[in-house]
Amino acid sequence: MFIPQNTRIYVAIDPVDMRKSHHGLSTIVRDNLNLDPLSGNLFLFINKRGNLLKLLFFDRTGMAILYKR
């Protein structure tokens, strides 16, 4: 995966329900962070326990989620 040099990484401070998918996480980015989920930036989410991570990004072909346990 190629990440352009000017890409920003945003970290959501509040824990997120890890059952959320593309639409739910995009809504958090748009409504809570006041950012555009289609900007090409990376948006990082963690769960309440801090042991799960989701990374949401738009790669010009669609929304993608990287999930790490």
NULOGU-648652 format. One record per residue (C-alpha): x, z, y; residue number from 0. Coordinates in nm, 3 decimals, decimal comma, padded with zeros to 5 digits. Each point is the difference from the previous one (the first is absolute). Layout:
N
<x X | z Z | y Y | nr NUM>
...
//
This chain:
69
<x 00,000 | z 00,000 | y 00,000 | nr 0>
<x 00,140 | z -00,104 | y 00,338 | nr 1>
<x -00,070 | z 00,230 | y 00,295 | nr 2>
<x 00,066 | z -00,146 | y 00,346 | nr 3>
<x 00,235 | z 00,199 | y 00,222 | nr 4>
<x -00,264 | z 00,069 | y 00,267 | nr 5>
<x -00,251 | z 00,151 | y -00,249 | nr 6>
<x -00,120 | z 00,348 | y 00,088 | nr 7>
<x -00,084 | z 00,269 | y -00,255 | nr 8>
<x -00,290 | z 00,231 | y 00,082 | nr 9>
<x -00,056 | z 00,321 | y -00,196 | nr 10>
<x -00,347 | z 00,155 | y -00,015 | nr 11>
<x 00,046 | z 00,374 | y 00,052 | nr 12>
<x -00,333 | z 00,105 | y -00,151 | nr 13>
<x -00,032 | z -00,026 | y -00,380 | nr 14>
<x -00,208 | z -00,288 | y -00,134 | nr 15>
<x -00,229 | z -00,029 | y -00,301 | nr 16>
<x 00,207 | z -00,216 | y -00,237 | nr 17>
<x -00,316 | z -00,162 | y -00,138 | nr 18>
<x -00,014 | z -00,205 | y 00,321 | nr 19>
<x 00,099 | z -00,363 | y -00,033 | nr 20>
<x 00,062 | z -00,283 | y 00,247 | nr 21>
<x -00,322 | z 00,039 | y 00,197 | nr 22>
<x 00,011 | z 00,381 | y 00,022 | nr 23>
<x 00,365 | z 00,014 | y 00,104 | nr 24>
<x -00,048 | z -00,285 | y 00,250 | nr 25>
<x -00,287 | z 00,196 | y 00,154 | nr 26>
<x 00,227 | z 00,304 | y 00,043 | nr 27>
<x 00,266 | z -00,217 | y 00,166 | nr 28>
<x -00,253 | z -00,157 | y 00,236 | nr 29>
<x -00,217 | z 00,304 | y 00,083 | nr 30>
<x 00,235 | z 00,300 | y -00,025 | nr 31>
<x 00,337 | z -00,151 | y 00,092 | nr 32>
<x -00,149 | z -00,256 | y 00,244 | nr 33>
<x 00,224 | z -00,273 | y -00,142 | nr 34>
<x -00,058 | z -00,345 | y -00,150 | nr 35>
<x 00,036 | z 00,003 | y -00,382 | nr 36>
<x 00,074 | z -00,376 | y 00,013 | nr 37>
<x 00,300 | z 00,046 | y 00,233 | nr 38>
<x 00,259 | z -00,029 | y -00,278 | nr 39>
<x 00,115 | z 00,358 | y 00,052 | nr 40>
<x 00,020 | z 00,248 | y -00,288 | nr 41>
<x -00,243 | z 00,291 | y -00,026 | nr 42>
<x 00,094 | z 00,294 | y -00,220 | nr 43>
<x -00,255 | z 00,246 | y -00,144 | nr 44>
<x 00,047 | z 00,313 | y -00,212 | nr 45>
<x -00,242 | z 00,217 | y -00,193 | nr 46>
<x -00,074 | z 00,369 | y 00,057 | nr 47>
<x 00,255 | z 00,121 | y -00,257 | nr 48>
<x 00,268 | z -00,233 | y 00,134 | nr 49>
<x 00,083 | z -00,152 | y -00,338 | nr 50>
<x -00,172 | z -00,339 | y 00,043 | nr 51>
<x 00,076 | z -00,272 | y 00,252 | nr 52>
<x -00,170 | z -00,325 | y 00,102 | nr 53>
<x 00,150 | z -00,262 | y 00,225 | nr 54>
<x -00,240 | z -00,249 | y 00,159 | nr 55>
<x 00,121 | z -00,326 | y 00,155 | nr 56>
<x -00,111 | z -00,354 | y 00,080 | nr 57>
<x 00,241 | z -00,263 | y -00,134 | nr 58>
<x -00,155 | z -00,313 | y 00,160 | nr 59>
<x -00,186 | z -00,080 | y -00,324 | nr 60>
<x -00,211 | z 00,315 | y -00,016 | nr 61>
<x -00,001 | z 00,379 | y -00,005 | nr 62>
<x 00,233 | z 00,166 | y -00,249 | nr 63>
<x 00,036 | z 00,357 | y -00,120 | nr 64>
<x 00,308 | z 00,153 | y -00,152 | nr 65>
<x -00,084 | z 00,315 | y -00,195 | nr 66>
<x 00,266 | z 00,255 | y -00,098 | nr 67>
<x -00,055 | z 00,300 | y -00,223 | nr 68>
//
